[in-house]
Amino acid sequence: MGQGVKYSFFMRFSPSNVACFKHVVLTLFLALGLSLAGPGPGGDAKEPLRLETTVDAMGSTYSIVLYGDDAVRLRAAADDAAEEVRRVDQLLSNYRPASEWSEVNKFAAERPVRVSTELFDLLAACVEYSRASEGAFDITVGPLMKVWGFYKGSGRLPHRAEIRGALTRVGYKNIVLDRAQHTVRFARGGVEIDPGGIGKGYAVDRMVDVLKKSGVNIAFVAGSSSSIYALGAPPSEPRGWKVSIKNPRNPNETLQDVFLKDESMSTSGNYEKFFLADGHMYSHIMDPRTGWPAEGVLQVSVISRLTLDGEAWTKPYYIRGRQWAAAHKPKEFRVFLCEGKYERTKETSCAWLQ
C-alpha cells in the first residue's frame, strides 16, 4: 500500500449498446485514468482518486464518475447510487407488473389507488408540467405510444382510426390526485400513464442526492448520455464538466461545447427512436394534442438545476417549437434548439434561445 492504489475504470459500452447510441448527441469529455497516489519524496499531497462505473436499469445504461480521496467511500457511494436507480426502476417501471406505476395503470380507472408520498409528489409534478406547457407534456400518452408501436417496439404507422381511438384516452386532466388521501384515480377507463418522459431525469436526480449524502462533492451522472448531472467540477477543470452538443444529422460534428457545474443537461431528439415509412421519418416524441409525432424540430437540449425539470421541458419545447419555447422558457434555463425537416437534410438551424 506504500505505492497507493491505482484505478483506471473507463466508460465502456457493449456492442449492443453501441448500436443504440449511434445517434447520441452528447459526447462527454472526461479525463482518463487518474490515480490515488501516495505522497511523493517531497511530501506532495496525493492526487484525487477517480472512479467510474456503470449500471443497467430502466432500459438504459447509467454512467457514474466520482472523484475523492477515499477509495472505500467512493466505492460505497457508487454502489449506493447504483442501488438507488434500481430502486427507482422498481417504483416507476411500466414493464414491471408489481411496480407502483403499474399498479396505478391497472386499477386507477376502477378506484382510487393509494400510492407512496414519493410517487404522489412525482405525479403531481407531472400534472404541473402539463398545465404549464398547455398540454404539450403529458404522461398519459401511453395509449398513443402503443398504437404507434413504440411501447416495447421500434414503431409502426397506425391507421387514423387507431389514433383517434387512442386520443380519447389521452389527457392529463384525466389524472385525479387526492393529496389528503395520497391517492390517484383516472377519470375514465383506458387511461395509461407512461414514465418515458421523466423516468431517466428523476433517476439521475435521485442518484445525485445519494452521492451528496455519501459525502461526494465531485461527480458526473449520465442516463444513456441524454439525461446528465454535473456535481462540482473535476480537478483539472474549474469551469466544470465539459459536454459537447453534437449535430443531430452528423454525430461527428460538434455544435456547442458547454461546461456544467452543479447543474443538469437533458436532450431529446428525433434520432432516439424512430421508423421510416414511405420515405418519411416518424419519431417517438408524440404531440399528445394531435396524436401524431411532432415535427419541425430535430433536437432540444435544456440546461437546468434539476434533471427532472430539464427532461420534462425538452418535450414541450420540441413539440411547440422555437417561438413558443422562447416565450415560455424560465430565465434560469439555457435551451439549445435545432430545427429542420428529415427530408431536407441540409436545412438545419441550431441556436441558443434568447
C-alpha positions as CSV (number, residue, x, y, z in Angstrom):
1,M,0.0,0.0,0.0
2,G,3.0,2.3,0.1
3,Q,2.6,3.0,-3.6
4,G,-1.1,3.7,-3.2
5,V,-4.0,2.1,-5.1
6,K,-4.5,2.9,-8.7
7,Y,-7.8,3.0,-10.5
8,S,-8.4,3.3,-14.2
9,F,-12.0,2.4,-14.8
10,F,-13.0,3.6,-18.2
11,M,-16.6,4.0,-19.6
12,R,-17.3,1.1,-21.9
13,F,-20.5,0.1,-23.8
14,S,-21.4,-3.4,-25.0
15,P,-21.7,-3.8,-28.8
16,S,-25.4,-3.9,-28.5
17,N,-25.4,-0.5,-26.6
18,V,-23.1,1.0,-29.2
19,A,-25.7,0.3,-31.9
20,C,-28.3,2.0,-29.7
21,F,-26.1,5.0,-29.2
22,K,-25.1,5.7,-32.8
23,H,-27.2,8.8,-32.9
24,V,-26.2,10.1,-29.4
25,V,-25.8,13.9,-29.5
26,L,-23.9,14.3,-26.3
27,T,-20.2,13.5,-26.0
28,L,-18.7,13.5,-22.5
29,F,-15.2,14.8,-22.5
30,L,-13.8,13.2,-19.4
31,A,-10.2,12.9,-18.4
32,L,-8.9,9.3,-18.3
33,G,-7.3,7.2,-15.6
34,L,-6.3,9.5,-12.6
35,S,-4.9,7.5,-9.7
36,L,-4.8,7.7,-6.0
37,A,-1.1,8.1,-5.3
38,G,0.7,8.3,-2.0
39,P,2.9,11.4,-1.1
40,G,6.0,11.7,-3.3
41,P,9.5,12.0,-2.0
42,G,9.0,15.7,-1.4
43,G,5.8,15.1,0.6
44,D,3.5,16.3,-2.1
45,A,-0.2,15.9,-1.5
46,K,-1.8,12.9,-3.1
47,E,-3.9,13.3,-6.3
48,P,-7.6,12.7,-6.0
49,L,-9.0,9.3,-7.0
50,R,-11.3,8.9,-10.0
51,L,-13.7,6.1,-10.0
52,E,-16.0,5.1,-12.9
53,T,-18.8,2.6,-13.1
54,T,-22.0,1.8,-15.0
55,V,-25.3,0.2,-14.1
56,D,-28.1,-1.0,-16.3
57,A,-31.6,0.0,-15.1
58,M,-34.9,1.3,-16.6
59,G,-33.9,0.1,-20.0
60,S,-30.9,2.4,-20.0
61,T,-27.2,2.4,-19.0
62,Y,-26.3,4.9,-16.3
63,S,-22.7,6.0,-16.0
64,I,-21.2,7.3,-12.8
65,V,-17.9,9.2,-12.5
66,L,-16.7,10.1,-9.0
67,Y,-13.7,12.0,-7.5
68,G,-12.5,11.8,-3.9
69,D,-9.6,10.8,-1.7
70,D,-11.0,7.7,-0.1
71,A,-11.3,4.6,-2.3
72,V,-13.6,2.7,0.1
73,R,-16.0,5.6,0.5
74,L,-16.1,6.2,-3.3
75,R,-16.9,2.6,-4.0
76,A,-19.6,2.6,-1.3
77,A,-21.1,5.8,-2.8
78,A,-21.1,4.3,-6.3
79,D,-22.8,1.2,-5.0
80,D,-25.4,3.2,-3.2
81,A,-26.1,5.3,-6.3
82,A,-26.5,2.1,-8.4
83,E,-28.8,0.6,-5.9
84,E,-30.9,3.8,-5.9
85,V,-31.5,3.7,-9.7
86,R,-32.5,0.1,-9.3
87,R,-35.0,1.1,-6.6
88,V,-36.4,3.8,-8.8
89,D,-36.8,1.2,-11.6
90,Q,-38.9,-0.9,-9.2
91,L,-41.0,2.2,-8.5
92,L,-41.6,3.6,-11.9
93,S,-41.2,0.8,-14.5
94,N,-44.3,0.2,-16.6
95,Y,-42.7,-3.1,-17.7
96,R,-42.7,-4.5,-14.1
97,P,-46.2,-5.7,-13.1
98,A,-45.5,-5.2,-9.4
99,S,-44.3,-1.6,-9.6
100,E,-46.3,1.2,-8.1
101,W,-46.6,2.8,-11.5
102,S,-48.1,-0.4,-13.0
103,E,-50.5,-0.7,-10.1
104,V,-51.8,2.7,-10.9
105,N,-52.3,1.8,-14.5
106,K,-54.1,-1.4,-13.6
107,F,-56.6,-0.1,-11.0
108,A,-56.9,3.7,-11.1
109,A,-59.8,3.6,-13.6
110,E,-61.7,1.4,-11.2
111,R,-60.9,3.0,-7.9
112,P,-58.6,5.5,-6.1
113,V,-55.1,3.9,-5.7
114,R,-53.1,4.8,-2.6
115,V,-49.5,5.4,-3.5
116,S,-46.3,6.4,-1.7
117,T,-45.5,10.0,-1.0
118,E,-42.7,9.8,-3.5
119,L,-44.8,8.7,-6.4
120,F,-47.6,11.0,-5.5
121,D,-45.3,14.0,-5.5
122,L,-43.8,12.9,-8.8
123,L,-47.2,12.6,-10.4
124,A,-48.2,16.0,-9.0
125,A,-45.1,17.5,-10.6
126,C,-46.0,15.8,-14.0
127,V,-49.5,17.3,-13.8
128,E,-48.0,20.7,-13.2
129,Y,-45.6,20.3,-16.2
130,S,-48.7,19.5,-18.3
131,R,-50.6,22.6,-17.1
132,A,-47.6,24.9,-17.6
133,S,-46.9,23.5,-21.1
134,E,-50.6,23.8,-22.1
135,G,-50.8,20.0,-22.6
136,A,-47.6,19.6,-24.7
137,F,-46.1,17.5,-21.9
138,D,-48.5,14.7,-20.9
139,I,-47.6,11.4,-19.2
140,T,-51.0,9.9,-20.3
141,V,-49.5,9.3,-23.8
142,G,-49.3,5.6,-23.1
143,P,-52.2,4.7,-25.4
144,L,-50.5,6.7,-28.2
145,M,-47.1,5.0,-27.7
146,K,-48.8,1.7,-28.0
147,V,-50.7,2.3,-31.2
148,W,-47.6,3.8,-32.8
149,G,-45.6,0.7,-31.8
150,F,-43.1,2.5,-29.6
151,Y,-44.1,0.5,-26.5
152,K,-41.7,-2.5,-26.5
153,G,-41.1,-1.9,-30.2
154,S,-39.4,0.3,-32.8
155,G,-42.6,1.9,-34.3
156,R,-45.3,1.3,-36.9
157,L,-47.6,3.5,-38.9
158,P,-51.1,3.1,-37.4
159,H,-54.5,3.7,-39.0
160,R,-56.0,7.0,-38.4
161,A,-58.9,5.3,-36.6
162,E,-56.4,3.8,-34.1
163,I,-55.0,7.3,-33.5
164,R,-58.5,8.8,-32.9
165,G,-59.3,6.0,-30.6
166,A,-56.1,6.4,-28.5
167,L,-56.7,10.2,-28.3
168,T,-60.0,9.6,-26.4
169,R,-57.9,8.0,-23.6
170,V,-55.2,10.7,-23.5
171,G,-55.2,13.9,-21.5
172,Y,-53.6,14.9,-18.2
173,K,-56.9,16.2,-16.8
174,N,-57.9,12.5,-16.5
175,I,-55.4,12.2,-13.7
176,V,-57.2,13.0,-10.4
177,L,-55.0,13.4,-7.4
178,D,-56.1,13.5,-3.8
179,R,-53.3,14.9,-1.6
180,A,-55.1,14.3,1.7
181,Q,-55.5,10.6,0.9
182,H,-52.4,10.2,-1.3
183,T,-54.5,8.5,-3.9
184,V,-54.6,8.5,-7.7
185,R,-57.5,7.7,-9.9
186,F,-58.4,8.1,-13.6
187,A,-61.5,9.9,-14.7
188,R,-62.2,7.4,-17.4
189,G,-61.2,3.9,-18.5
190,G,-58.4,3.1,-20.8
191,V,-56.1,5.9,-19.5
192,E,-52.4,4.9,-19.0
193,I,-49.5,6.9,-17.7
194,D,-46.1,6.5,-19.3
195,P,-42.8,7.3,-17.4
196,G,-40.8,7.6,-20.6
197,G,-40.7,11.4,-20.5
198,I,-39.5,11.8,-16.9
199,G,-38.0,8.5,-15.7
200,K,-34.3,9.0,-16.5
201,G,-34.3,12.6,-15.3
202,Y,-35.8,11.6,-12.0
203,A,-33.5,8.7,-11.5
204,V,-30.4,10.8,-12.2
205,D,-31.5,13.4,-9.6
206,R,-32.1,10.6,-7.0
207,M,-28.6,9.2,-7.7
208,V,-27.0,12.6,-7.3
209,D,-28.9,13.1,-3.9
210,V,-27.5,9.7,-2.7
211,L,-24.0,10.7,-3.7
212,K,-24.2,14.0,-1.9
213,K,-25.4,12.3,1.2
214,S,-22.4,10.0,0.9
215,G,-20.1,13.0,1.1
216,V,-19.3,13.1,-2.6
217,N,-19.0,16.6,-4.0
218,I,-17.4,16.0,-7.4
219,A,-19.4,13.6,-9.7
220,F,-20.9,13.1,-13.1
221,V,-24.0,11.0,-13.6
222,A,-25.5,10.2,-17.1
223,G,-28.5,8.3,-18.1
224,S,-27.9,7.0,-21.6
225,S,-26.0,10.3,-22.2
226,S,-29.3,12.2,-22.7
227,S,-30.0,13.0,-19.0
228,I,-27.0,14.1,-17.1
229,Y,-26.0,15.9,-13.9
230,A,-22.6,17.5,-13.2
231,L,-21.8,17.9,-9.5
232,G,-19.0,20.3,-8.7
233,A,-16.0,20.4,-11.1
234,P,-13.3,17.9,-11.9
235,P,-9.8,18.7,-10.5
236,S,-8.4,19.6,-13.9
237,E,-11.2,22.0,-15.0
238,P,-12.5,24.6,-12.5
239,R,-15.2,25.7,-15.0
240,G,-17.0,22.4,-14.7
241,W,-17.5,19.2,-16.7
242,K,-17.2,19.7,-20.4
243,V,-20.0,18.4,-22.5
244,S,-20.4,18.7,-26.3
245,I,-23.7,19.0,-28.1
246,K,-23.5,17.1,-31.4
247,N,-25.2,17.8,-34.7
248,P,-28.3,15.6,-34.8
249,R,-27.6,15.0,-38.5
250,N,-23.9,14.3,-38.1
251,P,-22.7,12.9,-34.7
252,N,-19.1,13.6,-35.7
253,E,-19.7,17.3,-35.7
254,T,-19.8,19.4,-32.5
255,L,-22.3,22.3,-32.5
256,Q,-21.6,23.6,-29.0
257,D,-19.3,22.9,-26.0
258,V,-20.6,23.8,-22.6
259,F,-19.3,23.5,-19.0
260,L,-21.7,22.2,-16.4
261,K,-21.2,22.8,-12.7
262,D,-23.9,21.8,-10.2
263,E,-26.5,21.7,-13.0
264,S,-28.0,19.2,-15.4
265,M,-28.4,18.9,-19.2
266,S,-31.2,16.9,-20.8
267,T,-31.6,16.3,-24.5
268,S,-34.4,14.9,-26.6
269,G,-34.1,14.3,-30.4
270,N,-36.0,12.6,-33.2
271,Y,-33.0,10.2,-33.7
272,E,-33.5,8.5,-30.3
273,K,-36.3,6.2,-31.6
274,F,-38.0,6.4,-34.9
275,F,-39.0,4.5,-38.0
276,L,-39.3,5.3,-41.7
277,A,-42.5,4.8,-43.8
278,D,-42.8,5.9,-47.4
279,G,-39.7,8.0,-47.1
280,H,-41.0,9.8,-44.0
281,M,-39.5,9.8,-40.6
282,Y,-41.8,9.2,-37.6
283,S,-40.2,9.9,-34.1
284,H,-41.3,8.6,-30.7
285,I,-41.8,12.2,-29.4
286,M,-45.6,12.4,-29.5
287,D,-47.7,15.5,-29.6
288,P,-50.5,14.5,-27.2
289,R,-52.8,17.1,-28.6
290,T,-52.8,15.7,-32.1
291,G,-51.9,12.1,-31.6
292,W,-49.0,12.3,-34.2
293,P,-45.2,12.5,-33.7
294,A,-44.1,16.1,-33.5
295,E,-42.2,17.6,-36.5
296,G,-40.2,20.6,-37.3
297,V,-37.6,20.3,-34.5
298,L,-34.7,17.8,-34.6
299,Q,-33.4,18.1,-31.0
300,V,-33.6,20.2,-27.9
301,S,-31.1,20.5,-25.0
302,V,-32.1,22.1,-21.7
303,I,-29.6,23.1,-19.0
304,S,-31.3,23.4,-15.6
305,R,-30.7,22.8,-11.9
306,L,-32.8,19.7,-11.8
307,T,-32.5,16.9,-14.3
308,L,-36.2,16.2,-13.9
309,D,-37.1,19.7,-15.0
310,G,-34.8,19.6,-18.0
311,E,-36.1,16.2,-19.2
312,A,-39.7,17.2,-18.8
313,W,-39.4,20.5,-20.6
314,T,-37.4,19.2,-23.6
315,K,-40.7,17.7,-24.8
316,P,-42.9,20.9,-24.9
317,Y,-40.0,22.8,-26.5
318,Y,-39.6,20.1,-29.1
319,I,-43.3,19.8,-29.8
320,R,-44.2,23.5,-29.8
321,G,-41.1,24.9,-31.5
322,R,-38.7,27.8,-31.1
323,Q,-41.1,30.7,-30.8
324,W,-43.2,29.1,-28.1
325,A,-40.2,27.8,-26.2
326,A,-38.5,31.3,-26.2
327,A,-41.7,32.9,-24.9
328,H,-42.2,30.3,-22.1
329,K,-38.6,29.4,-21.1
330,P,-37.8,30.2,-17.4
331,K,-35.0,32.8,-17.2
332,E,-32.7,30.3,-15.4
333,F,-32.9,27.7,-18.2
334,R,-30.5,27.6,-21.1
335,V,-32.0,26.0,-24.1
336,F,-30.3,24.9,-27.4
337,L,-32.7,24.0,-30.2
338,C,-32.2,22.6,-33.7
339,E,-35.0,22.9,-36.3
340,G,-35.3,21.1,-39.6
341,K,-37.1,18.5,-41.7
342,Y,-36.0,14.9,-42.1
343,E,-36.4,15.0,-45.8
344,R,-34.4,18.3,-46.1
345,T,-31.1,17.1,-44.8
346,K,-29.3,20.4,-45.5
347,E,-31.8,22.7,-43.9
348,T,-30.9,22.8,-40.2
349,S,-31.0,25.8,-37.9
350,C,-29.5,25.5,-34.4
351,A,-29.1,28.2,-31.8
352,W,-29.5,29.1,-28.1
353,L,-32.9,30.6,-27.2
354,Q,-32.7,34.2,-26.2
